[in-house]
Amino acid sequence: MRRTEHLVLPGVLTSEQAAATVAGILAVQRPDGALPWFDGGHLDPWDHVEAAMALDAAGEHDRADAAYTWLARRQNQDGSWYAAYGYADGAEGEPTDRRRESNFCAYVAVGIWHHYLSTGDDAFLERMWPVLYAAVEYVLELRLPGGPIAWKREEDGTYPREALLTGCSSMYQALRCALAVAEHREDPQPDWELAAGALGHAVLNHPERFLDKDRYSMDWYYPILGGVLRGAAAKDRLESRWDDFVVPGLGVRCVVPNPWVTGGESAELALALWAMGESDRAVEILAAIQHLRAEDGLYWTGYVFEGDAETGGAPAFWPEERTTWTAGAVLLAVAALGGDEATTAVFGGERLPLGLVPEAAGCCSGG
């Protein structure tokens, strides 16, 4: 049953607007449960889960369940999913990119725990446990020395000895959610505990172990969003580059110095701000991106605020797509600010297991 009364946020969403956004996501969902980026677009497993989580936040539990059932049916034998599945020109989920990205595969753990907290459905948790277990085991095959996890595996099975800070921060959250599921089932997973602790330690203390992507706003805020950084360390990190990435009244740049703000990054920054206790600034960011809202309740992916060759020389929405995951990120940020229990649990992280933190790391929360 759809419920959007807790998705009301003055200056951001009314209940009617929230309902329209949920309806916009549902209109894109395929009969097989898939949640492509947009009608006729492709699906990637990470954004598919983000949109499913938004459906749970809105009370659309059956439709969210269908999205997780899609993942269960499409999981590869090794526990992975491909990076992209096509839903254009009559295609119904054929793989279009056979790389397997580790954070795409891990994020199902966040979604499964969120769905359980939203529904209390133990039968769902038992049904999805083999899916979650296989996915985590696959991801942990890509561990690198010192705790990071390689960001992808190619179709031929090889993988670069390279890790991404954004992806590893997301996987830290995913491992903690996976441990929460295992703890709930009274099924200890000591290897997962070790992996989570080592990964959090690497993100917190060893930037040199990750590829340099500091032009991207996700690398700036994801250690906070993923739950590695909290307290003074989180505040220091955000303040250090706030003016680089935040465009007042418009939102958050995807990458500097490009004059392009994006709804997904902006909503995720709002979630990170909420998680570190900066709710007022979170609301300001969400209010700033309402210029991306379309009449159908979905959100344009981004806006180029200084004309360039991509937009024919004038400011414009770009790319010309309204994505389910952008709408999902907005709804999740609003749900967290509104106190939705499941959403606050997975993004606040206070009750998620920490894993076995290496002695040298101290507490991975950075508090």
C-alpha positions as CSV (number, residue, x, y, z in Angstrom):
1,M,0.0,0.0,0.0
2,R,1.5,3.3,-1.1
3,R,2.1,5.7,1.8
4,T,3.6,9.1,1.1
5,E,2.6,11.1,4.2
6,H,6.1,10.6,5.7
7,L,7.6,11.7,2.4
8,V,6.4,15.3,2.9
9,L,9.2,17.8,3.3
10,P,8.3,21.5,3.2
11,G,10.0,23.3,0.3
12,V,10.8,19.9,-1.3
13,L,7.9,17.6,-1.6
14,T,4.2,17.5,-0.8
15,S,2.4,14.2,-0.3
16,E,0.9,14.5,-3.8
17,Q,4.3,15.3,-5.4
18,A,5.8,12.3,-3.6
19,A,3.0,10.1,-4.9
20,A,3.6,11.3,-8.4
21,T,7.3,10.5,-8.1
22,V,6.5,7.0,-6.9
23,A,4.0,6.5,-9.7
24,G,6.7,7.7,-12.2
25,I,9.1,5.0,-11.0
26,L,6.3,2.4,-11.1
27,A,5.4,3.4,-14.7
28,V,9.0,2.5,-15.8
29,Q,9.1,-0.8,-14.0
30,R,8.9,-3.8,-16.4
31,P,6.5,-6.7,-15.9
32,D,9.5,-8.9,-14.9
33,G,10.2,-6.5,-12.0
34,A,13.1,-4.7,-13.7
35,L,13.7,-1.1,-13.0
36,P,15.6,0.4,-16.0
37,W,17.0,3.9,-15.9
38,F,14.0,5.1,-17.9
39,D,11.5,3.6,-20.3
40,G,13.5,2.0,-23.1
41,G,16.8,2.5,-21.2
42,H,19.2,0.0,-19.7
43,L,19.3,-1.4,-16.2
44,D,22.3,-1.6,-13.9
45,P,22.0,-3.6,-10.6
46,W,23.1,-0.8,-8.3
47,D,20.6,1.8,-9.5
48,H,17.9,-1.0,-9.8
49,V,18.3,-1.6,-6.1
50,E,18.2,2.2,-5.3
51,A,14.9,2.5,-7.1
52,A,13.6,-0.6,-5.3
53,M,14.5,0.9,-1.9
54,A,12.6,4.0,-2.8
55,L,9.5,1.9,-3.6
56,D,9.8,0.3,-0.1
57,A,10.1,3.7,1.5
58,A,6.8,4.6,-0.2
59,G,5.1,1.4,0.9
60,E,5.1,-0.3,-2.5
61,H,6.5,-3.5,-1.0
62,D,5.1,-5.9,-3.6
63,R,6.7,-4.0,-6.4
64,A,10.0,-3.8,-4.5
65,D,9.8,-7.5,-3.9
66,A,9.4,-8.0,-7.6
67,A,12.6,-6.0,-8.2
68,Y,14.6,-8.3,-5.9
69,T,13.0,-11.3,-7.5
70,W,14.4,-10.0,-10.8
71,L,17.9,-10.0,-9.3
72,A,17.5,-13.5,-7.9
73,R,16.5,-14.8,-11.4
74,R,19.2,-13.0,-13.2
75,Q,22.1,-13.7,-10.9
76,N,25.0,-15.4,-12.5
77,Q,26.2,-18.8,-11.2
78,D,29.3,-17.1,-9.6
79,G,27.1,-14.8,-7.6
80,S,27.5,-11.7,-9.8
81,W,25.4,-9.6,-12.1
82,Y,26.5,-8.0,-15.4
83,A,27.0,-4.2,-15.5
84,A,24.1,-3.5,-17.8
85,Y,21.0,-5.1,-19.2
86,G,19.1,-3.7,-22.1
87,Y,15.4,-2.8,-22.2
88,A,15.2,-1.0,-25.6
89,D,13.8,-2.0,-28.9
90,G,12.0,-5.0,-27.7
91,A,14.9,-6.3,-25.6
92,E,13.8,-7.7,-22.3
93,G,16.9,-7.7,-20.1
94,E,19.6,-9.1,-22.4
95,P,23.1,-8.3,-21.0
96,T,24.6,-5.3,-22.9
97,D,27.8,-5.0,-20.8
98,R,29.2,-8.3,-19.5
99,R,31.7,-6.7,-17.1
100,R,30.8,-7.3,-13.5
101,E,31.4,-4.4,-11.2
102,S,31.9,-5.3,-7.6
103,N,29.9,-2.5,-6.0
104,F,27.0,-3.2,-8.3
105,C,27.0,-6.8,-7.0
106,A,27.4,-5.9,-3.4
107,Y,24.6,-3.4,-3.1
108,V,21.9,-6.0,-3.1
109,A,22.8,-6.5,0.6
110,V,21.7,-3.0,1.4
111,G,18.5,-3.4,-0.5
112,I,17.6,-6.8,1.1
113,W,18.2,-5.5,4.6
114,H,16.2,-2.4,3.9
115,H,13.3,-4.4,2.5
116,Y,13.3,-6.6,5.5
117,L,13.3,-3.7,7.9
118,S,10.5,-2.2,5.9
119,T,8.4,-5.3,5.9
120,G,9.5,-7.7,8.7
121,D,9.2,-10.4,6.0
122,D,11.3,-13.3,7.3
123,A,10.2,-15.5,4.3
124,F,11.7,-12.9,2.0
125,L,14.9,-12.8,4.0
126,E,15.3,-16.6,3.8
127,R,14.5,-16.6,0.1
128,M,17.1,-14.0,-0.7
129,W,19.8,-15.3,1.7
130,P,21.4,-17.5,-1.0
131,V,21.4,-14.6,-3.4
132,L,23.0,-12.3,-0.9
133,Y,25.5,-14.9,0.2
134,A,26.6,-15.7,-3.3
135,A,26.9,-12.0,-4.2
136,V,29.1,-11.2,-1.1
137,E,31.3,-14.2,-1.7
138,Y,31.8,-13.1,-5.3
139,V,32.7,-9.6,-4.2
140,L,35.2,-10.8,-1.7
141,E,37.1,-12.8,-4.4
142,L,38.2,-9.4,-5.7
143,R,39.9,-8.3,-2.4
144,L,43.2,-6.6,-2.9
145,P,46.1,-6.4,-0.4
146,G,45.4,-3.9,2.4
147,G,41.6,-4.2,2.3
148,P,40.3,-2.5,-0.9
149,I,38.2,-4.4,-3.4
150,A,38.9,-4.3,-7.1
151,W,36.2,-2.4,-8.9
152,K,35.4,-4.8,-11.8
153,R,36.0,-8.2,-13.4
154,E,36.1,-8.4,-17.1
155,E,34.2,-10.9,-19.2
156,D,37.3,-13.2,-19.4
157,G,37.6,-13.3,-15.6
158,T,40.5,-11.0,-15.2
159,Y,40.4,-8.0,-13.1
160,P,42.6,-4.9,-12.6
161,R,44.4,-4.5,-9.3
162,E,42.6,-1.2,-8.9
163,A,40.1,0.1,-6.4
164,L,37.7,3.0,-6.4
165,L,37.0,5.0,-3.2
166,T,33.3,5.6,-4.1
167,G,32.7,1.9,-4.8
168,C,34.6,0.7,-1.8
169,S,32.7,3.1,0.5
170,S,29.5,1.7,-0.9
171,M,30.7,-1.8,-0.4
172,Y,31.6,-1.1,3.2
173,Q,27.9,-0.2,3.8
174,A,26.9,-3.3,1.9
175,L,29.1,-5.6,3.9
176,R,27.7,-4.2,7.1
177,C,24.1,-4.8,5.9
178,A,25.1,-8.3,4.9
179,L,26.5,-8.9,8.4
180,A,23.2,-7.6,9.8
181,V,21.3,-10.2,7.8
182,A,23.7,-12.9,8.9
183,E,23.4,-11.8,12.5
184,H,19.6,-11.8,12.3
185,R,19.7,-15.3,11.0
186,E,22.2,-16.4,13.7
187,D,24.6,-17.4,10.9
188,P,28.0,-15.9,11.7
189,Q,30.3,-14.9,8.8
190,P,33.7,-14.2,10.3
191,D,35.3,-13.7,6.9
192,W,32.8,-11.0,6.1
193,E,33.6,-9.4,9.4
194,L,37.3,-9.3,8.6
195,A,36.7,-8.0,5.1
196,A,34.4,-5.2,6.4
197,G,36.9,-4.1,9.0
198,A,39.8,-4.1,6.6
199,L,37.8,-2.2,3.9
200,G,36.7,0.5,6.4
201,H,40.3,0.9,7.6
202,A,41.6,1.3,4.1
203,V,38.9,3.9,3.2
204,L,39.5,5.8,6.4
205,N,43.3,5.7,6.5
206,H,44.8,4.9,3.2
207,P,43.8,7.1,0.2
208,E,46.8,6.0,-1.7
209,R,45.2,2.5,-2.1
210,F,42.5,4.0,-4.4
211,L,42.6,5.5,-7.9
212,D,42.7,9.2,-7.9
213,K,39.2,10.4,-8.8
214,D,38.9,13.4,-6.6
215,R,37.4,15.5,-9.5
216,Y,34.2,13.6,-8.9
217,S,31.9,14.7,-6.1
218,M,31.1,11.0,-5.2
219,D,34.6,10.5,-4.0
220,W,34.2,13.5,-1.8
221,Y,31.0,12.5,0.0
222,Y,30.8,8.7,-0.3
223,P,33.0,7.9,2.6
224,I,30.4,9.6,4.7
225,L,27.4,8.2,2.9
226,G,28.9,4.7,3.2
227,G,29.2,5.1,6.9
228,V,33.0,5.1,7.2
229,L,33.3,8.8,8.3
230,R,31.2,10.5,11.0
231,G,31.7,13.3,13.4
232,A,34.4,15.9,13.1
233,A,36.2,13.9,10.4
234,A,33.1,13.9,8.2
235,K,32.5,17.6,8.8
236,D,36.1,18.5,7.9
237,R,35.9,16.4,4.7
238,L,32.7,18.2,3.5
239,E,33.9,21.7,4.4
240,S,37.2,21.1,2.6
241,R,35.6,21.0,-0.8
242,W,32.1,22.3,-0.4
243,D,32.7,25.3,-2.6
244,D,34.2,23.1,-5.3
245,F,31.2,21.0,-5.7
246,V,28.1,22.8,-4.4
247,V,26.5,25.4,-6.8
248,P,24.1,27.5,-4.6
249,G,20.5,27.2,-5.7
250,L,21.2,24.5,-8.3
251,G,22.7,21.5,-6.7
252,V,25.9,19.5,-6.7
253,R,28.4,19.1,-9.6
254,C,29.1,15.6,-10.8
255,V,32.7,16.5,-11.6
256,V,34.7,19.7,-11.4
257,P,35.1,22.0,-13.2
258,N,32.2,21.0,-15.5
259,P,29.1,23.3,-15.2
260,W,26.8,20.3,-14.7
261,V,24.8,19.6,-11.6
262,T,23.1,16.2,-11.1
263,G,20.1,15.2,-9.1
264,G,21.5,11.8,-8.0
265,E,24.7,13.2,-6.5
266,S,22.8,16.1,-4.9
267,A,20.3,13.8,-3.2
268,E,23.0,11.5,-2.1
269,L,24.9,14.4,-0.6
270,A,21.7,15.3,1.2
271,L,21.6,11.8,2.7
272,A,25.3,12.1,3.8
273,L,24.5,15.5,5.4
274,W,21.5,14.0,7.2
275,A,23.7,11.0,8.4
276,M,26.2,13.4,10.0
277,G,23.6,15.5,11.6
278,E,23.4,18.4,9.1
279,S,19.7,18.1,8.3
280,D,19.2,21.8,7.6
281,R,21.8,21.8,4.9
282,A,20.4,18.5,3.6
283,V,17.0,20.2,3.1
284,E,18.7,23.1,1.3
285,I,20.3,20.8,-1.2
286,L,17.1,18.9,-1.9
287,A,15.2,22.2,-2.3
288,A,17.9,23.4,-4.7
289,I,17.3,20.5,-7.1
290,Q,13.6,20.8,-7.5
291,H,14.3,22.7,-10.7
292,L,15.1,19.2,-12.1
293,R,11.6,17.9,-11.3
294,A,9.5,17.1,-14.4
295,E,5.7,17.2,-14.8
296,D,5.5,13.5,-14.5
297,G,7.1,13.5,-11.0
298,L,10.4,12.1,-12.2
299,Y,13.6,14.1,-12.2
300,W,16.0,15.1,-15.0
301,T,19.4,13.5,-14.5
302,G,21.2,16.8,-14.6
303,Y,21.4,20.4,-15.8
304,V,24.2,22.2,-17.6
305,F,24.0,25.7,-16.2
306,E,26.5,27.2,-18.6
307,G,26.0,26.4,-22.3
308,D,28.5,24.2,-24.1
309,A,28.7,22.0,-27.1
310,E,26.7,19.2,-25.5
311,T,23.6,21.5,-25.2
312,G,24.1,23.6,-28.3
313,G,25.4,26.6,-26.5
314,A,22.6,27.2,-24.0
315,P,21.9,26.0,-20.5
316,A,19.7,22.9,-20.6
317,F,18.7,19.7,-18.9
318,W,21.2,17.0,-20.0
319,P,21.2,14.2,-20.8
320,E,17.6,14.3,-21.9
321,E,16.5,11.5,-19.6
322,R,14.5,11.3,-16.4
323,T,15.9,8.4,-14.4
324,T,14.3,6.1,-11.8
325,W,17.4,6.2,-9.7
326,T,17.5,10.0,-9.5
327,A,13.9,9.9,-8.3
328,G,14.8,7.1,-6.0
329,A,17.7,9.0,-4.4
330,V,15.4,12.0,-3.8
331,L,12.8,9.8,-2.1
332,L,15.3,8.1,0.1
333,A,16.8,11.4,1.2
334,V,13.4,12.7,2.1
335,A,12.5,9.4,3.8
336,A,15.7,9.6,6.0
337,L,14.9,13.2,6.9
338,G,11.3,12.1,7.8
339,G,12.5,9.4,10.1
340,D,11.6,6.3,8.0
341,E,12.9,3.5,10.2
342,A,14.4,1.3,7.5
343,T,16.0,4.1,5.6
344,T,17.5,5.7,8.7
345,A,18.9,2.3,9.8
346,V,20.8,1.5,6.6
347,F,22.1,5.0,6.0
348,G,22.6,6.1,9.7
349,G,24.4,2.8,10.4
350,E,24.4,3.1,14.2
351,R,23.0,-0.4,14.6
352,L,24.9,-2.0,11.7
353,P,27.7,-4.4,12.7
354,L,31.2,-2.8,12.2
355,G,33.0,-6.0,11.4
356,L,36.4,-6.8,12.9
357,V,38.3,-3.5,12.7
358,P,42.1,-3.9,12.4
359,E,43.7,-2.9,15.7
360,A,45.7,-0.1,13.9
361,A,42.5,1.5,12.6
362,G,40.7,2.4,15.8
363,C,37.0,2.9,15.0
364,C,36.1,3.0,11.4
365,S,33.4,5.6,12.1
366,G,36.0,8.3,12.3
367,G,34.1,9.9,15.1
